Amino acid sequence: MGIKNLTSLFKKNTLLVIILTIAGFITYKDCLKNPLFWDDEATIINNLFIRDFGYIKEIFTSGYHYGWGEKTNLYRPLATLSLAIEYHFFKLNPKVYHLTNIILHIINSLILFFLSQEFFSLKKISFFISLLYLIHPQATEVVNYASHRPELLMCLFFLLSFYTYIKFTKTNKKLFLFNSLLFYILSILSKEMGIILVLFLFFYNMFILKKASNKQLFFFVGIALLYIGLRATCLNFLGVSLLKGPQFEPYSENLVERLLIFSKIFFIYLKIFFWPVGLHMERDIPYLKTPHDLWAIIACLSIISIITISILKRRQYPQEFWEISWLFLGLLPVSGVIPINTAIAEHYLYLPSIGFFMFIVNLIFKGYKKISKNWFKYIFRILILIIFIGLSCLTVKRNKEWNDPLTLYQSTIKYAKYSFRAHNNLGVEYFRKKNFKKAEYYFKKALKINPSYAPALNNIGVIALRKGKVKEAISYYKKSKEEDPNYLLAYKNLAGLYIRLGLKKEAKKELENILQRFPYDQEAKRLLKIINK
C-alpha cells in the first residue's frame, strides 16, 4: 500500500481516526500496569534469541519458544523479531511490550475501518464496526498478554493484505497485488492462522466481486502450498504429522468428536460476543458427556442450519452471507478440522469476531432505517450509546484483572477447574511470595488434573528439596524429564542438585543433555567447563 494512498485515507477520515485512537488508549491504558508473566517468561524474559540480533537465523529456523529451550511446532518468527527489537532498546521494561500491543490493536481497528468502507456504502457503519472491535472485551486477552503478539501481528498483516488485494481488483495495479502477497507472507510468518486468507479472498471474489475467475489467487495458493511444504519438512520441529496438532496431544484424535465438541464451543463464543462477562484465560473443554451427547448434536445441527440458510439466501442477502462467512472462515482453523492442543480460547476470536461485528452493526443500521418515529430513534441511539459505554467499562474492568498474576490465576481457576496450567501457575505465584504451603497445594492440584504435566512435577521437586527431601526431589525431577524430554528446567534443577551433592559424573550427564537439546545455553556451558577441569 503506497504512502500517498495511506495519507489520503487518513486525511479523508481524520476526525474518526482520532476518535478511534483516543478511545483505544483510554480503554486499554491500564494494560501498561501489567507485569510480564506466564509464557512471557519463555517469549521475553528468558528468551536468549531476543537478546542479540546475532540470533536472527535461529529466530527464522526454529520454533516460537526455542529461545529459552522449549521445543514446540509453533513457528512465529516475526513475533519474536518484534520482541527482539523492543528488547534491544528497552530491555525488560513491561510497559513497552504492553504499549506495543495496545498500539497494534488500535492500528488493526483503523485498518478494519478502512477495509470495511470497501464493503459498506455508509462510512458510519465502518466506524461503528471498528469501534466495537476496538472496545469489545473479547480482545482483552490478546491485548493484555504480551505473548499474544503473534495474534496482533497476524491480524495486522492479514487485514493489510486483504485491503491491498481489494485495491488491486479495483485498479488492476500490480503494485497492490505485490503488496498484498508480501503482507500475506508476513501474516503467515506472524502466526500460522494467517494462511486462511486465501479462503477469504476466494469468497470475496465469488460472492462480493461475483467473478468466476480466480487466476490472481494462484500466487496466494502457491505461497500457502510452499509454506505447508516447509512446515511439513525442514520447519517441522517435532518431526510429527501436521495433522496431529502443533505441540501437545490433541484433546481428541477422533474428527467427529472434535467437530461435535466445537459445536458446543461455538455457542460459548456467541455468548462471549453477546454477554462478555466472566472472561478468563483458560477454559475447560466441554467434552462430550456420552458418544451421542444430545446438546452437542443439537448444536452441530444448529450450525449446519445457519450455514445452509446462509448459502440458500446468499443472493437475497449477499452482505449478511459475507459477514457470516467471515466468522466461520475465521473459526475454521480452530474448529477441530485439524487436532489442536487447545480446543477453546478467547484469543481465537480476535480475527473471526470481525465478521460477527460486521453482521451486528449492519443489522442495527438496517433496523434503525426502518424506524419512522423520531422519538423512538432517540431512544434507540441512547440504547446503543449505553451498550458501547457498557462494553468499554467491561473491558476496563477486565484489563485491571491482568495487573496482578495472582488475581488473574485465582479468577481463572474459578471458571477453569480442570486447567492444570492455571493451577500450576498459581502455585508458582505463591512460591514467589514465599507461601510454600499454598504453592505445594496448587502444584499437587495441577498433578491431580494431569499427572504427567512436567512443570508441576518439577515444581513439586523444588518443594521437596526445600523440605530437605533430596531423594524425593531427584525422583520428581527425573519424572518431569521422562514426561517431557524437552523440559529443560528439570534437567537444570537436577544438574544443580547433583553439583551440590558432589556428584560430578551425574551432573555432567545432565548438562550434556541440556546442550544436546539447546546448544545455546551459556550457563550449562559454563558449569560443564568447571566440572571438566
C-alpha positions as CSV (number, residue, x, y, z in Angstrom):
1,M,0.0,0.0,0.0
2,G,1.5,3.3,-1.1
3,I,2.3,6.1,1.3
4,K,0.2,8.5,-0.7
5,N,-2.7,6.2,-0.6
6,L,-2.4,5.8,3.2
7,T,-2.0,9.5,3.8
8,S,-5.1,10.2,1.7
9,L,-7.1,7.7,3.7
10,F,-6.2,9.4,7.0
11,K,-6.9,12.9,5.6
12,K,-10.4,11.9,4.5
13,N,-11.2,10.3,7.9
14,T,-9.1,12.5,10.3
15,L,-11.8,13.1,12.9
16,L,-12.9,9.4,13.1
17,V,-9.4,8.2,13.1
18,I,-8.6,10.5,16.1
19,I,-11.7,9.3,17.9
20,L,-10.8,5.6,17.5
21,T,-7.2,6.2,18.6
22,I,-8.2,8.1,21.7
23,A,-10.9,5.5,22.5
24,G,-8.4,2.8,22.2
25,F,-5.8,4.4,24.5
26,I,-8.4,5.3,27.1
27,T,-9.9,1.8,27.1
28,Y,-6.6,0.0,27.4
29,K,-4.3,2.4,29.3
30,D,-4.5,0.0,32.4
31,C,-2.6,-2.6,30.4
32,L,0.6,-0.6,31.0
33,K,0.5,-1.7,34.6
34,N,0.7,-5.4,33.7
35,P,3.9,-7.3,34.5
36,L,5.4,-10.0,32.3
37,F,4.3,-13.5,33.3
38,W,3.3,-17.0,32.2
39,D,4.5,-17.5,28.6
40,D,6.2,-14.1,28.8
41,E,9.0,-15.9,30.6
42,A,9.6,-18.1,27.6
43,T,9.0,-15.5,24.9
44,I,10.6,-12.5,26.5
45,I,12.2,-12.8,30.0
46,N,14.3,-15.9,29.4
47,N,14.3,-15.8,25.6
48,L,18.0,-15.9,24.6
49,F,17.2,-15.2,20.9
50,I,15.7,-11.7,21.6
51,R,18.8,-10.6,23.4
52,D,21.1,-10.5,20.5
53,F,20.4,-9.8,16.8
54,G,23.1,-12.4,16.1
55,Y,20.3,-15.0,16.5
56,I,18.3,-13.8,13.5
57,K,19.0,-17.1,11.7
58,E,17.8,-19.1,14.7
59,I,14.6,-17.0,15.0
60,F,13.6,-17.9,11.5
61,T,14.7,-21.5,11.6
62,S,13.3,-22.7,15.0
63,G,10.1,-22.9,17.0
64,Y,8.5,-20.0,18.8
65,H,9.7,-20.9,22.3
66,Y,13.1,-22.4,21.4
67,G,14.9,-19.2,22.5
68,W,14.5,-20.4,26.1
69,G,15.0,-24.1,25.3
70,E,11.4,-25.4,24.8
71,K,10.7,-27.3,21.6
72,T,7.2,-26.8,20.0
73,N,5.9,-26.9,16.5
74,L,4.8,-23.3,16.7
75,Y,6.5,-21.1,14.1
76,R,6.1,-17.3,14.6
77,P,9.4,-15.7,13.8
78,L,8.1,-12.1,13.1
79,A,6.6,-12.0,16.6
80,T,10.0,-13.0,18.1
81,L,11.7,-10.4,15.9
82,S,9.4,-7.7,17.1
83,L,10.2,-8.6,20.7
84,A,13.9,-8.6,19.9
85,I,13.7,-5.0,18.6
86,E,11.9,-3.9,21.8
87,Y,14.5,-5.7,24.0
88,H,17.3,-4.0,22.1
89,F,16.1,-0.6,23.0
90,F,14.1,-1.1,26.3
91,K,15.4,-4.4,27.8
92,L,12.7,-5.9,30.0
93,N,10.5,-2.9,30.6
94,P,7.0,-4.4,30.7
95,K,5.3,-1.1,29.7
96,V,7.0,-1.1,26.3
97,Y,5.7,-4.6,25.4
98,H,2.2,-3.8,26.5
99,L,2.2,-0.4,24.8
100,T,3.2,-2.0,21.6
101,N,0.2,-4.4,21.9
102,I,-2.1,-1.5,22.6
103,I,-0.8,0.4,19.5
104,L,-1.1,-2.7,17.3
105,H,-4.7,-3.3,18.4
106,I,-5.6,0.3,17.6
107,I,-3.9,0.1,14.2
108,N,-5.8,-3.1,13.5
109,S,-9.0,-1.3,14.3
110,L,-8.1,1.6,12.0
111,I,-7.3,-0.8,9.1
112,L,-10.6,-2.5,9.7
113,F,-12.2,0.9,9.5
114,F,-10.7,1.4,6.0
115,L,-11.3,-2.1,4.9
116,S,-15.0,-2.0,6.0
117,Q,-15.5,1.0,3.8
118,E,-14.9,-1.3,0.8
119,F,-17.8,-3.4,1.9
120,F,-20.3,-0.8,3.1
121,S,-21.7,2.3,1.4
122,L,-22.0,4.2,4.7
123,K,-18.9,5.4,6.5
124,K,-20.8,5.3,9.8
125,I,-21.2,1.6,9.6
126,S,-17.5,1.1,9.1
127,F,-16.8,3.4,12.1
128,F,-19.0,1.5,14.5
129,I,-17.7,-1.9,13.3
130,S,-14.2,-0.6,14.1
131,L,-15.2,0.9,17.4
132,L,-17.0,-2.3,18.5
133,Y,-13.9,-4.3,17.6
134,L,-11.7,-1.8,19.4
135,I,-13.5,-1.8,22.8
136,H,-15.2,-5.2,23.0
137,P,-13.9,-7.3,25.9
138,Q,-13.3,-10.3,23.6
139,A,-9.9,-8.7,22.7
140,T,-8.7,-8.2,26.2
141,E,-6.7,-11.4,26.4
142,V,-4.9,-10.6,23.1
143,V,-4.0,-7.0,24.1
144,N,-3.1,-7.6,27.8
145,Y,-0.9,-10.6,27.3
146,A,2.5,-9.7,25.8
147,S,2.9,-13.2,24.5
148,H,-0.1,-12.9,22.2
149,R,1.9,-10.6,20.0
150,P,1.6,-13.2,17.1
151,E,-2.2,-12.8,17.1
152,L,-1.9,-9.0,16.7
153,L,0.7,-9.1,14.0
154,M,-1.0,-11.9,12.1
155,C,-4.2,-9.8,12.1
156,L,-2.4,-6.6,11.1
157,F,-0.8,-8.1,8.0
158,F,-4.0,-10.2,7.2
159,L,-6.1,-7.0,7.1
160,L,-3.4,-5.1,5.1
161,S,-3.2,-8.0,2.6
162,F,-6.9,-8.1,2.2
163,Y,-7.2,-4.3,1.8
164,T,-4.4,-4.1,-0.8
165,Y,-5.9,-7.1,-2.7
166,I,-9.2,-5.2,-2.9
167,K,-7.4,-2.2,-4.3
168,F,-5.7,-4.4,-6.9
169,T,-9.1,-5.7,-8.0
170,K,-10.4,-2.2,-8.4
171,T,-7.3,-0.6,-10.1
172,N,-5.6,-3.6,-11.6
173,K,-2.3,-2.1,-10.5
174,K,0.3,-4.8,-9.9
175,L,1.9,-2.9,-7.1
176,F,-1.2,-3.5,-5.0
177,L,-1.0,-7.2,-5.8
178,F,2.7,-7.4,-4.9
179,N,1.9,-5.6,-1.6
180,S,-0.9,-8.0,-0.9
181,L,1.3,-11.0,-1.4
182,L,4.0,-9.5,0.8
183,F,1.6,-8.8,3.6
184,Y,0.2,-12.4,3.2
185,I,3.7,-13.8,3.7
186,L,4.2,-11.5,6.8
187,S,0.8,-12.6,8.2
188,I,1.8,-16.3,7.9
189,L,5.2,-15.7,9.5
190,S,3.5,-13.9,12.4
191,K,1.1,-16.8,13.1
192,E,0.1,-20.0,11.2
193,M,-3.6,-18.9,11.1
194,G,-2.7,-16.3,8.6
195,I,-2.7,-19.0,5.9
196,I,-6.5,-18.9,5.7
197,L,-6.5,-15.5,4.0
198,V,-6.6,-17.3,0.6
199,L,-10.0,-18.7,1.5
200,F,-11.3,-15.2,2.4
201,L,-10.0,-13.9,-1.0
202,F,-11.8,-16.8,-2.8
203,F,-15.1,-16.0,-1.1
204,Y,-14.6,-12.3,-1.8
205,N,-14.1,-13.0,-5.5
206,M,-17.0,-15.3,-5.7
207,F,-19.6,-13.5,-3.6
208,I,-18.7,-9.9,-3.5
209,L,-17.0,-9.3,-6.8
210,K,-19.0,-12.2,-8.3
211,K,-16.2,-13.2,-10.6
212,A,-15.8,-16.8,-11.7
213,S,-12.1,-16.2,-12.4
214,N,-9.6,-16.6,-9.6
215,K,-6.3,-16.5,-11.6
216,Q,-4.8,-13.9,-9.4
217,L,-5.2,-16.2,-6.4
218,F,-2.7,-18.7,-7.9
219,F,0.1,-16.7,-6.3
220,F,-1.6,-16.9,-2.9
221,V,-2.2,-20.6,-3.3
222,G,1.4,-21.0,-4.3
223,I,2.6,-19.3,-1.1
224,A,0.3,-21.3,1.0
225,L,1.5,-24.6,-0.5
226,L,5.1,-23.6,-0.2
227,Y,4.6,-22.7,3.5
228,I,2.8,-26.0,4.2
229,G,5.6,-27.9,2.4
230,L,8.3,-26.1,4.5
231,R,6.4,-26.7,7.7
232,A,6.0,-30.4,6.9
233,T,9.7,-30.8,6.3
234,C,12.5,-28.5,7.4
235,L,10.4,-26.4,9.7
236,N,8.7,-29.3,11.3
237,F,10.5,-29.0,14.7
238,L,8.9,-32.0,16.4
239,G,9.0,-34.3,13.3
240,V,5.3,-35.1,13.5
241,S,2.5,-35.0,11.0
242,L,0.9,-31.6,10.8
243,L,-2.5,-33.3,11.1
244,K,-1.6,-34.4,14.6
245,G,-1.5,-31.0,16.2
246,P,1.1,-28.3,16.8
247,Q,2.7,-29.4,20.0
248,F,1.0,-31.5,22.8
249,E,-1.6,-34.3,22.5
250,P,-4.8,-33.0,20.9
251,Y,-8.0,-33.1,23.0
252,S,-9.3,-35.8,20.8
253,E,-8.0,-38.0,18.0
254,N,-11.5,-38.5,16.6
255,L,-12.5,-36.0,13.9
256,V,-16.3,-36.4,14.5
257,E,-15.8,-36.0,18.3
258,R,-13.7,-32.8,17.8
259,L,-16.4,-31.3,15.5
260,L,-19.1,-32.1,18.0
261,I,-17.1,-30.5,20.8
262,F,-16.5,-27.4,18.6
263,S,-20.3,-27.2,18.0
264,K,-20.7,-26.7,21.8
265,I,-17.8,-24.3,21.9
266,F,-19.3,-22.2,19.1
267,F,-22.2,-21.2,21.2
268,I,-19.9,-20.4,24.1
269,Y,-18.2,-18.0,21.7
270,L,-21.5,-16.5,20.7
271,K,-22.2,-15.9,24.4
272,I,-18.9,-14.1,24.8
273,F,-19.9,-11.8,21.9
274,F,-23.4,-11.0,23.3
275,W,-22.6,-11.2,27.1
276,P,-18.8,-10.7,27.6
277,V,-18.7,-11.2,31.4
278,G,-16.7,-13.8,33.4
279,L,-13.9,-13.9,30.8
280,H,-10.9,-16.0,31.7
281,M,-7.7,-17.0,30.1
282,E,-8.1,-20.8,30.4
283,R,-11.4,-22.6,29.8
284,D,-12.4,-26.2,30.4
285,I,-13.1,-28.2,27.2
286,P,-16.8,-29.1,27.0
287,Y,-16.1,-32.7,26.3
288,L,-18.9,-35.0,25.1
289,K,-20.9,-36.4,28.1
290,T,-21.7,-39.5,26.0
291,P,-20.7,-40.6,22.5
292,H,-24.2,-39.3,21.5
293,D,-24.2,-36.1,23.5
294,L,-27.7,-34.6,22.8
295,W,-26.6,-31.0,23.3
296,A,-23.6,-31.4,21.0
297,I,-25.8,-32.9,18.3
298,I,-28.3,-30.1,18.6
299,A,-25.5,-27.5,18.5
300,C,-24.0,-29.2,15.4
301,L,-27.3,-29.3,13.6
302,S,-27.9,-25.6,14.5
303,I,-24.5,-24.7,12.9
304,I,-25.3,-26.7,9.8
305,S,-28.7,-24.9,9.6
306,I,-27.1,-21.5,9.9
307,I,-24.6,-22.3,7.2
308,T,-27.2,-23.9,4.9
309,I,-29.7,-21.0,5.3
310,S,-26.8,-18.5,4.6
311,I,-25.9,-20.3,1.4
312,L,-29.5,-20.5,0.2
313,K,-30.2,-16.9,1.0
314,R,-26.8,-15.6,-0.3
315,R,-28.3,-13.9,-3.4
316,Q,-31.0,-12.2,-1.4
317,Y,-28.7,-11.2,1.5
318,P,-25.2,-11.0,0.0
319,Q,-23.8,-8.7,2.7
320,E,-25.0,-10.9,5.5
321,F,-23.7,-14.0,3.8
322,W,-20.3,-12.4,3.6
323,E,-20.3,-11.4,7.3
324,I,-21.3,-14.9,8.4
325,S,-18.7,-16.4,6.1
326,W,-16.0,-14.3,7.7
327,L,-17.0,-15.6,11.1
328,F,-16.9,-19.2,10.1
329,L,-13.8,-19.0,7.9
330,G,-12.0,-17.3,10.8
331,L,-13.0,-20.1,13.2
332,L,-12.1,-22.9,10.7
333,P,-8.5,-23.4,11.9
334,V,-9.7,-23.9,15.5
335,S,-12.9,-25.8,14.7
336,G,-11.4,-29.3,15.1
337,V,-10.8,-29.9,11.4
338,I,-7.2,-30.5,12.5
339,P,-6.4,-31.5,16.1
340,I,-5.0,-28.6,18.0
341,N,-3.8,-28.8,21.6
342,T,-6.3,-26.2,23.0
343,A,-9.9,-26.6,21.9
344,I,-11.2,-23.4,23.3
345,A,-9.6,-20.0,23.9
346,E,-10.8,-16.4,23.9
347,H,-7.9,-15.2,21.7
348,Y,-9.1,-17.5,18.9
349,L,-11.9,-14.9,18.4
350,Y,-9.7,-12.0,17.6
351,L,-9.9,-12.4,13.8
352,P,-13.3,-14.2,13.4
353,S,-15.0,-11.6,15.6
354,I,-14.8,-9.1,12.8
355,G,-17.4,-11.0,10.8
356,F,-19.7,-11.1,13.8
357,F,-19.3,-7.3,14.5
358,M,-20.0,-6.6,10.8
359,F,-23.2,-8.6,11.0
360,I,-24.4,-7.0,14.2
361,V,-23.7,-3.4,13.2
362,N,-25.1,-3.9,9.7
363,L,-28.3,-5.4,11.3
364,I,-28.6,-2.4,13.7
365,F,-28.3,0.1,10.9
366,K,-30.9,-1.7,8.8
367,G,-33.2,-1.8,11.8
368,Y,-32.6,1.9,12.5
369,K,-33.6,2.8,8.9
370,K,-37.0,1.2,9.4
371,I,-37.8,3.3,12.5
372,S,-40.2,6.0,11.4
373,K,-40.8,7.9,14.7
374,N,-38.2,10.4,15.8
375,W,-38.7,9.8,19.5
376,F,-38.0,6.1,19.0
377,K,-34.9,6.9,17.1
378,Y,-33.6,9.0,20.0
379,I,-34.3,6.1,22.4
380,F,-32.5,3.7,20.0
381,R,-29.4,6.0,19.9
382,I,-29.3,6.3,23.7
383,L,-29.5,2.5,24.0
384,I,-26.7,1.9,21.5
385,L,-24.6,4.5,23.4
386,I,-25.2,2.8,26.7
387,I,-24.2,-0.6,25.2
388,F,-21.0,0.8,23.8
389,I,-20.1,2.5,27.1
390,G,-21.0,-0.7,29.0
391,L,-18.7,-2.8,26.8
392,S,-15.9,-0.3,27.2
393,C,-16.4,-0.4,31.0
394,L,-16.3,-4.2,31.0
395,T,-13.0,-4.1,29.0
396,V,-11.5,-1.6,31.5
397,K,-12.6,-3.9,34.4
398,R,-11.1,-7.0,32.7
399,N,-7.9,-5.1,32.0
400,K,-7.4,-4.4,35.7
401,E,-7.6,-8.2,36.4
402,W,-4.4,-8.6,34.3
403,N,-2.5,-6.2,36.6
404,D,-1.8,-8.9,39.1
405,P,-0.9,-12.5,38.0
406,L,-2.1,-13.9,41.4
407,T,-5.6,-12.3,41.0
408,L,-5.8,-13.4,37.3
409,Y,-4.9,-17.1,38.1
410,Q,-7.3,-17.2,41.1
411,S,-10.1,-15.8,38.8
412,T,-9.2,-18.4,36.1
413,I,-9.4,-21.5,38.2
414,K,-12.9,-20.5,39.4
415,Y,-14.0,-21.0,35.8
416,A,-11.5,-23.5,34.6
417,K,-11.4,-26.1,37.3
418,Y,-9.5,-28.6,35.1
419,S,-6.9,-26.2,33.9
420,F,-3.7,-27.8,35.2
421,R,-1.6,-25.0,33.7
422,A,-3.5,-22.3,35.7
423,H,-3.3,-24.3,38.9
424,N,0.5,-24.7,38.4
425,N,1.0,-21.0,37.6
426,L,-1.0,-20.1,40.7
427,G,1.4,-22.3,42.7
428,V,4.4,-20.5,41.1
429,E,3.0,-17.1,42.2
430,Y,2.5,-18.3,45.7
431,F,6.0,-19.7,45.7
432,R,7.4,-16.4,44.6
433,K,5.5,-14.8,47.5
434,K,7.2,-17.4,49.8
435,N,3.9,-19.1,50.6
436,F,5.2,-22.5,50.1
437,K,2.3,-24.4,51.7
438,K,-0.2,-22.9,49.2
439,A,2.3,-23.3,46.3
440,E,2.6,-27.0,47.1
441,Y,-1.2,-27.3,47.3
442,Y,-1.7,-25.9,43.8
443,F,1.2,-27.9,42.3
444,K,-0.5,-31.1,43.6
445,K,-3.8,-29.9,42.2
446,A,-2.2,-29.5,38.8
447,L,-0.8,-33.0,39.0
448,K,-4.2,-34.4,40.1
449,I,-5.7,-33.0,36.9
450,N,-2.8,-34.0,34.7
451,P,-0.3,-36.5,36.4
452,S,2.1,-36.2,33.5
453,Y,2.4,-32.4,33.5
454,A,6.2,-31.9,33.5
455,P,6.4,-28.3,35.0
456,A,4.2,-29.3,38.0
457,L,6.4,-32.4,38.6
458,N,9.5,-30.2,38.5
459,N,7.9,-27.7,40.9
460,I,7.0,-30.4,43.4
461,G,10.6,-31.5,43.2
462,V,11.6,-27.9,44.2
463,I,9.2,-28.0,47.1
464,A,10.6,-31.4,48.2
465,L,14.2,-30.1,48.1
466,R,13.1,-27.1,50.3
467,K,11.9,-29.7,52.8
468,G,15.3,-31.4,52.7
469,K,13.9,-34.5,50.9
470,V,16.7,-34.8,48.4
471,K,15.8,-38.3,47.1
472,E,12.2,-37.2,46.6
473,A,13.3,-34.1,44.7
474,I,15.6,-36.2,42.4
475,S,12.7,-38.6,41.8
476,Y,10.3,-35.7,40.7
477,Y,13.0,-34.1,38.5
478,K,13.6,-37.4,36.8
479,K,9.8,-38.0,36.4
480,S,9.5,-34.5,34.9
481,K,12.2,-35.3,32.3
482,E,10.5,-38.6,31.5
483,E,7.1,-37.0,30.8
484,D,8.7,-34.2,28.7
485,P,12.2,-34.9,27.5
486,N,12.5,-31.3,26.2
487,Y,11.6,-29.6,29.5
488,L,15.0,-28.2,30.2
489,L,14.2,-26.7,33.7
490,A,14.0,-30.2,35.1
491,Y,17.5,-31.0,33.7
492,K,18.9,-27.8,35.1
493,N,17.4,-28.3,38.6
494,L,18.7,-31.9,38.6
495,A,22.2,-30.8,37.4
496,G,22.3,-28.1,40.0
497,L,21.3,-30.6,42.7
498,Y,23.9,-33.1,41.6
499,I,26.6,-30.4,41.7
500,R,25.6,-29.5,45.3
501,L,25.8,-33.2,46.2
502,G,29.3,-33.5,44.6
503,L,28.0,-36.0,42.0
504,K,30.1,-34.6,39.1
505,K,29.5,-37.5,36.8
506,E,25.7,-37.3,37.1
507,A,25.8,-33.5,36.8
508,K,27.9,-33.7,33.7
509,K,25.4,-36.1,32.1
510,E,22.5,-33.7,32.8
511,L,24.4,-30.7,31.5
512,E,25.3,-32.5,28.3
513,N,21.6,-33.4,27.9
514,I,20.8,-29.7,28.1
515,L,23.3,-28.7,25.5
516,Q,22.2,-31.6,23.2
517,R,18.6,-30.1,23.2
518,F,19.5,-26.5,23.5
519,P,23.2,-25.8,22.5
520,Y,22.9,-22.1,23.2
521,D,22.6,-22.4,27.0
522,Q,25.5,-20.4,28.3
523,E,25.0,-21.4,31.9
524,A,25.2,-25.1,31.1
525,K,28.4,-24.5,29.1
526,R,30.0,-22.6,32.0
527,L,29.1,-25.3,34.5
528,L,30.3,-28.0,32.2
529,K,33.7,-26.3,31.8
530,I,34.0,-26.1,35.6
531,I,33.2,-29.8,36.0
532,N,35.6,-30.8,33.3
533,K,38.6,-29.0,34.9
